[in-house]
Amino acid sequence: MAEAEELSDRVGIIDHGKLLAVGTCRELAASVGGSERLRVALAGKDEGDRLSASLRTVPGLSVENDGAHVTVTAPRVRQLLPRIVEAASAVRATLRDIEIREPNLETVFLAYTGRELVAQGGE
């Protein structure tokens, strides 16, 4: 999928021989909600618990906590970055790393088909 995103102007989502969607990568991502994900690495589990509890009070955010990482999903999560950093500071959490992921073709395929893409052939 990464090659298709990099090399193609337009792509199609095909499942079991049926064309489900066609468009640019951005158009297809927007068609399935287009939420971005922001993943914050913290110094420890307690910090992750405190930050996720604080962020769950913000309407419109989906917040997941897997210990020392908190993942926030929202349509325009980039615009919320200052608020997330402020929330981390307020709960005395040490930010180790911040990663933002835009929706990609794998996300789109999953949304249209309900399953992950399985690599075929020589991979």
C-alpha positions in Angstrom: 0.0 0.0 0.0 2.9 2.4 0.7 4.0 2.1 -2.9 0.5 2.9 -4.2 0.3 6.0 -2.0 3.7 7.2 -3.1 3.5 6.5 -6.8 -0.2 6.9 -7.7 -2.3 9.9 -8.4 -5.5 7.9 -8.1 -6.1 4.5 -6.6 -9.0 2.0 -6.4 -10.0 -0.2 -3.5 -10.9 -3.7 -4.9 -12.2 -6.5 -2.8 -13.0 -10.0 -4.2 -13.1 -8.5 -7.7 -15.5 -5.7 -6.8 -14.4 -2.1 -7.2 -15.5 -0.4 -3.9 -14.0 3.1 -4.2 -11.7 5.2 -6.5 -10.0 8.5 -5.8 -6.8 10.2 -4.6 -5.4 8.9 -1.3 -6.6 12.1 0.4 -10.1 11.7 -1.0 -10.4 8.1 0.0 -9.1 8.9 3.5 -11.7 11.6 3.8 -14.4 9.3 2.6 -13.9 7.0 5.7 -13.7 9.7 8.3 -10.1 10.7 7.8 -9.1 10.8 11.5 -5.5 11.4 12.3 -3.8 9.5 15.2 -1.4 11.1 17.6 0.7 8.8 19.7 2.5 10.1 22.8 5.3 8.1 24.5 5.6 8.9 28.2 8.1 8.0 30.9 5.8 5.5 32.6 2.5 3.8 33.0 1.3 6.1 35.8 1.9 9.1 33.5 -0.1 7.4 30.7 -3.0 6.8 33.1 -3.0 10.4 34.2 -2.8 11.9 30.7 -5.4 9.6 29.2 -7.8 10.4 32.1 -7.3 14.1 31.5 -7.8 13.8 27.7 -10.9 11.7 28.0 -12.7 14.9 29.3 -12.1 16.6 25.9 -15.2 16.1 23.6 -14.6 14.4 20.3 -11.4 12.6 21.2 -10.9 8.9 21.2 -8.2 8.0 23.7 -6.4 4.7 24.1 -3.8 3.9 26.8 -1.5 0.9 26.5 0.8 1.7 29.4 3.5 4.2 28.6 1.8 5.3 25.3 -1.4 7.3 24.8 -3.0 7.4 21.4 -5.5 10.1 20.5 -7.7 9.8 17.4 -9.6 12.8 16.0 -10.4 14.4 12.6 -7.8 17.2 13.1 -5.6 16.0 15.8 -2.7 18.2 14.7 -4.7 21.3 15.8 -5.0 19.7 19.3 -1.3 19.2 19.8 -0.8 22.3 22.0 -3.8 21.2 24.1 -2.3 17.7 24.5 1.1 19.1 25.5 -0.6 21.4 28.0 -2.6 18.5 29.4 0.6 16.4 29.8 2.3 19.3 31.6 -0.8 19.8 33.9 -0.6 16.1 35.0 3.2 16.2 35.3 3.8 13.7 32.5 7.1 13.6 30.7 6.8 13.4 26.9 9.4 11.1 25.4 8.1 11.2 21.8 5.1 12.4 19.7 4.1 10.8 16.5 1.3 11.8 14.2 -0.2 9.4 11.6 -2.5 10.5 8.9 -5.0 8.0 7.6 -3.5 5.8 4.9 -4.7 3.3 2.3 -4.5 0.4 4.8 -6.9 2.4 7.0 -9.2 3.0 3.9 -9.1 -0.7 2.9 -10.0 -1.8 6.4 -12.9 0.7 6.5 -14.3 -0.5 3.2 -13.8 -4.2 3.6 -13.8 -4.8 7.3 -10.6 -6.7 7.2 -6.8 -6.0 6.9 -5.0 -6.3 3.6 -3.0 -9.5 3.3 0.1 -9.4 1.2 0.2 -11.8 -1.7 3.1 -13.1 -3.6 6.8 -12.6 -3.0 6.6 -10.5 0.1 
